[in-house]
Amino acid sequence: MASNSGSPPEGTPFDIAKIRQLVRMMKENDLSEVDLRWDDSRVRLRRGPDNVVVSSGMMPAVPQALAPAAAAAPSSTEPAKPEKPEESGTLITSPMVGTFYASSSPDADPFVSVGAKVTKDSTVCIIEAMKVFNEIPAGVGGTIAEILVENGAAVEFGQPLFRVST
């Protein structure tokens, strides 16, 4: 990302003095993220426990190493399980990595339960990421057919959370 042609122009988001000033301001005001855009450039500062990350919108993709799949030897004492038929409905997936919460607080009722009717704007859960609680909308209208995640469980980006019958 760094250019060898010299320092970025003073006054742009890439001015190191401004970045240092932003980091100090984030610490002083207990901010977790600052996102700046200048023309086609972008600076995003995030801080969590004991770390500050500076990133740009033009970062190369990091190749992921594929782990070899371990072949499980079939047990002669267990009968073969029939495959589960393909479930129908629309999946609501996690838009981020974080912790899944079914309700707004431990003593509150869950946002939805099986059989609940939802609209595309209905909040179905909260995902906590970097100490920020993000309300997740259904994105689709229908009836909650299945809840696929336990309350308090860690979730990955794209992981199915709910199955909705439309």
C-alpha positions in Angstrom: 0.0 0.0 0.0 2.9 2.4 0.7 4.1 4.3 -2.2 7.9 4.9 -2.8 7.2 8.2 -4.6 7.3 10.2 -1.3 5.0 11.3 1.5 1.3 11.8 0.8 0.2 15.4 0.4 -0.2 17.3 3.6 -3.9 17.6 4.6 -4.9 14.2 3.2 -6.1 11.4 5.5 -2.7 9.7 4.9 -0.8 12.6 6.5 1.0 10.7 9.4 0.7 13.7 11.7 -3.1 13.6 11.2 -3.2 9.9 11.7 -1.3 10.2 15.0 -3.7 13.0 16.1 -6.7 10.8 15.2 -5.3 7.9 17.3 -4.8 10.3 20.3 -8.4 11.6 19.8 -9.7 8.0 19.7 -8.0 7.2 23.0 -9.1 10.4 24.7 -12.7 10.0 23.6 -12.9 6.2 23.9 -13.8 5.8 20.2 -13.5 2.3 18.7 -13.4 3.3 15.0 -12.7 6.2 12.7 -13.3 5.9 8.9 -12.0 8.7 6.6 -12.3 8.9 2.8 -10.4 11.3 0.5 -11.1 11.0 -3.2 -10.3 7.3 -4.0 -8.3 6.8 -0.7 -9.6 5.5 2.6 -8.2 5.3 6.1 -9.9 3.2 8.7 -8.7 3.2 12.3 -10.1 0.6 14.7 -9.1 0.0 18.2 -10.0 -2.7 20.5 -8.3 -4.1 23.6 -4.6 -3.1 23.2 -4.6 -2.7 19.4 -5.0 -0.2 16.7 -5.5 -1.3 13.1 -4.8 1.0 10.1 -6.2 -0.3 6.9 -7.0 0.8 3.3 -9.7 -0.1 0.9 -7.1 -1.4 -1.6 -5.6 -4.3 0.5 -4.8 -7.5 -1.4 -6.7 -10.6 -0.6 -4.8 -13.0 1.6 -4.9 -16.6 0.3 -6.2 -19.1 2.8 -4.5 -22.4 3.3 -6.8 -25.3 2.8 -6.5 -27.9 5.6 -6.8 -31.5 4.4 -10.1 -33.0 5.3 -9.8 -35.9 7.7 -11.5 -39.0 6.4 -13.7 -40.5 9.1 -13.6 -44.3 9.1 -17.2 -45.6 9.3 -17.9 -47.4 12.5 -19.2 -50.9 12.1 -21.4 -50.6 15.2 -23.3 -47.5 14.0 -25.9 -47.8 11.3 -25.6 -45.3 8.5 -27.7 -42.1 9.1 -30.0 -41.1 6.3 -29.1 -37.7 4.8 -31.4 -34.9 6.0 -33.6 -33.7 3.2 -32.9 -30.2 1.9 -34.8 -27.7 4.0 -37.0 -25.1 2.3 -37.1 -21.5 3.1 -34.8 -18.5 3.1 -31.7 -18.3 5.4 -30.9 -15.2 7.4 -27.1 -15.2 7.6 -24.7 -13.3 9.8 -23.3 -10.2 8.2 -20.2 -10.2 10.5 -18.1 -12.2 12.9 -19.2 -11.8 16.5 -21.3 -13.2 19.3 -25.0 -14.0 18.7 -27.6 -12.7 21.2 -31.3 -13.6 20.8 -32.5 -10.8 23.0 -31.5 -7.2 24.0 -30.5 -8.2 27.5 -30.2 -11.5 29.4 -33.6 -11.0 31.2 -35.5 -9.8 28.1 -37.6 -11.9 25.8 -36.0 -13.0 22.5 -36.5 -10.8 19.5 -38.1 -13.8 17.6 -39.1 -17.4 18.3 -40.1 -20.3 16.0 -43.4 -19.4 14.4 -42.9 -15.6 14.8 -43.9 -13.5 11.8 -41.2 -11.1 10.6 -40.9 -8.3 8.0 -37.7 -7.4 6.2 -37.1 -4.6 8.8 -37.8 -6.8 11.9 -34.8 -7.1 14.3 -34.2 -10.8 14.7 -31.0 -10.8 16.9 -28.0 -8.8 18.0 -24.4 -9.6 17.0 -21.7 -8.2 19.2 -18.5 -7.3 17.4 -15.7 -5.3 19.0 -17.9 -4.4 22.0 -20.5 -2.9 19.6 -24.0 -4.4 19.6 -25.4 -4.6 16.1 -29.1 -5.2 15.5 -29.6 -7.6 12.7 -32.7 -7.1 10.5 -34.5 -10.1 8.9 -34.0 -8.8 5.4 -37.0 -10.9 4.3 -40.6 -11.3 5.3 -42.1 -14.6 6.5 -42.3 -16.9 9.5 -39.3 -18.0 11.5 -39.1 -21.8 10.8 -35.9 -22.6 12.6 -33.4 -20.9 14.9 -30.0 -22.3 13.9 -27.7 -20.7 16.6 -27.6 -20.9 20.4 -27.8 -17.7 22.4 -24.2 -16.5 23.3 -22.6 -18.6 20.5 -19.8 -17.3 18.4 -20.8 -16.8 14.7 -18.9 -16.4 11.5 -19.5 -14.1 8.5 -22.2 -15.8 6.3 -23.2 -18.4 8.9 -26.9 -19.2 8.8 -28.7 -17.9 11.9 -32.4 -18.5 11.0 -34.5 -20.3 8.4 -37.6 -18.3 7.3 -40.6 -19.7 5.5 -41.8 -17.2 3.0 
